[in-house]
Amino acid sequence: MEKVKRGSMPKENKKKAQFIACSTGLCWLWVAVIVFILDYATKFLAKKYLVVDYAVAVMPGFNLALSFNKGAAFSFLKDQSGWQIWFLGSISIIVSLGILIWLSRLSKRDVWRSIALSLIVGGAVGNLLDRIIQGQVTDFVQLYISHFYWPTFNIADSAICIGAVMLFRKRSIKNYRMA
């Protein structure tokens, strides 16, 4: 019998806990952490160095332009009285929890799907933090072609979209192979 120090976990239990976490898709959550940190850092820098509604040209087709969005994608619900902040925040929490459960049921070898879901969680939590702290989401990336401008977005939005496309792509490839 191994003597265990007070407040520490026996070696067998540590190994078991590590095995459970790293045998599922949850071991890819480091991707979500990186997305969250990048999103938070870039939003912090945007708020510090950019002026609202003033575009800084980076290269043709790409500006940095600080804006704030109280709504959802494409400023949907932005003109509402404030209920949308709680509604969208609640959706973010529910979706994130659902994805964490999904990740816990995936094998760590299901890399593509685990990374896709982690990108979505990282982005959802990044925008959720904005909604909780400031009641709106900070956006600063502006893409355009000629005089057609895409709605301003951020790193969290990009991660969510990339994750969603990855999930769709995985599903469509699987369906294509079955046909």
PyMOL commands that set and color helices and strands:
alter all, ss='L'
color gray80, all
select helices_A, chain A and resi 11-22+25-49+73-75+83-105+111-134+155-178
alter helices_A, ss='H'
color red, helices_A
select strands_A, chain A and resi 55-59+62-69+137-145+148-149
alter strands_A, ss='S'
color yellow, strands_A
deselect
rebuild
show_as cartoon
